[in-house]
Amino acid sequence: MTSERSRARGYTMIEVMMALAVLAIGASGVMAMQRVTLIANSNARNVSMANQIASTWAERLRADAVQWNNPTTGPDLADTRWLKEVTILPSQWFAPTGTAPNGTAWANINGDDLYGVTRAAYCTHIRLTQLYPTLIRAEIRVFWARNESAIDCSEANPSAVDSSYDKYGFVYVTTGILNNVIPDFTP
């Protein structure tokens, strides 16, 4: 008879509270995992987009080198859009200036160039160093605010950005730009 009576009583309050405590601990673990996953996805998106922007700038600089073709009158870096900065600001970061459709240092969250705006998701700096008369090392730095806010690229002083690793995320790409020498086919 006692066994029938204990089966009819149901759950005690302590059993219910223990079950709720286990459920709460499990649910809080799942919520914490979701938060970490969202942050990781956001970071991965930023790094991926910054790599894409940096690669685009590397190609723009290579295309700019077409004008650096060393004709018979001597080197013509002055004819280039961005590579000419190597003689003006050697080994210093600068924000490349651009007009549509040539490219700009500002990009939105999708990596598209922004023209005539005050804030952007990604900013680009370039540092050019002439290694040989026919070779320039191009370092491209794309950065974004770690807190996901927009940046005023015109106010992002390159020297101030250098020391702000806690404020910005960075992607660096280094490439070589060769002089586009016109071959001499005379026998």
N, C-alpha and C positions, 0 to 999 in steps of 0.2 A: 504494500500500500504506500509506503513512503516513496518508492520509486515513481509511482504514478503521480503523486503529489508534487515531486520535484520537477517532473516533466511539464506539468501544467503551470508552474510558476512563471516561465518565460525568462527573459534576460534580466539581470540585476543592473542597477544603475552603474556600478563599477565596470561591468562588462561593456556597457554602451559607451562609457567615457573612454575606456581603453581602445575600443574600436575607432572612435572619433579621433583620438590622439594619433593612432597609427595612420589613419587616412590623412590627417593634417600634415604629418611629417612627410608622407609620400607626395602629397600635392605640392608642398613647398619645395621639395626637391625637383619636381617637374617644372615648376615655375622658374626656379633658379637656372635650370638647364636651358629653358627657353630664352631667358635674358642673355645668358652667355652666348647662345647660338645667334641671337640677333646682333650682338656686338661683333662677333667673329665674322658674320656675313657682311656687315657694314664695313669692317676693316678690309676684308677681301675685295669688296667692290671698289673701295677707294684705291687700293694698291693696283688692282687690275686696270682701272680707268687711268690712273696716273702713268702706268707703263704704256698704255696706248697713246696718251698725249705725248709722252717723251719720245716714243718711236715716231710719231708724226713729225715732231720737231727735228729729229735726226734726219728724216727724209727731206724736210724743207731745207735744211742746211746743205744736204748733198745736192739738191736741185739748185740752190743758190750758188754752189761751186761751179756750175756751168758757165757763169759769167767770169769766173777766175780762170781764164784760159791762157794766160801768159803769152800774149801775142808778141810780135817782134819789137814792140815798143817797151816791153818789160812787164813786170807783174801788174795786174789790174784788179787788185782786191777792192779798190775804191768803186768798182762797177757793181759790186755785190750788195745785196740788201742787208744782210746780217754779218757776213764774214768780215766785212771791213772793220768791225768793232775790235778785231784782234790787234790792230795797230793803234787804236785809240785807248782801249782799256785792257792791256794784257793781263791775263790771269785774275781778273775781277769779275764777279757775277754782275749781270745786267738783265733787265727785263726787255725782251725783244719787242720792238715797236712794230706794229703791223696795221694794215688796212685790208678791208675785204677785197678780194677773197684770199689774200696772201697769208693770213694767219695772224693771230694775236696771242699775247701771253696769258690771256684770260680765257677760261673755259667753264662751261656750266656742268652740272652733275652728270650729263651724258657725254661729256668730252667735246662738245661742239664749241667752236670759237665764239666769243662774245665781243661785240663791237658797240661802243658808245654806252656802256653801262658802268655803274660805280662799284658793283660787288660781283664776285665770282666764287665758284666752288673750288676751282683749281687755278693756281698761278704757276708760271714758268719763268725760270731764270736760266741763263746760259753763261758759260765761261769758256772763252776761246784762248788757246795757247798755241803759238806757232812753234812747232817742234823742229821743222826743217823748212827751207824755202818753199817746198811744194807740199807740205803736210801740216795740217792744223788739227790739234786735239780739241774736240768739242765735248764739253760736259754739260749735260742737260739735267736740271733739277726741277721736278714738279712737286708742289707741296699743297696741302690742304689743312684746314683747321681740324684738329682732333675732336673738337666738340660739335662738328658738323655744321658750324655756322659759316656764313659767307665771309669772304676776305676781300678787303679793298687792296687789290694788287698794286695799285699806284703808291699806297702807303707802306707796303711790305718791303721795307728797306733790306737789301740783301745781307748786310752785315748784322742786322737785328734778327733776321730769320735764321742765320747760322747758329746762333746761341739759343734758339727756342725749340729744342727737341721735345720739350714737354707740351708745347702749344701746337706744334705742327707735325703732320706725318709727311715723310719724304720718300721719293723715288729718284734715284740717280741713274743716268744712262751716259756712258762715255763711248764716243765713236771717233774715228779718224776721218778727216775730210781731205781728199787729195786734190791737188791742182788738176784742172781739166785741160791738160796740155794737148794742143792740136798736133797730131803726128806729122812728121815731115816725110813725105813719100817720094822725094826727089832722088833719082839714082846717083 
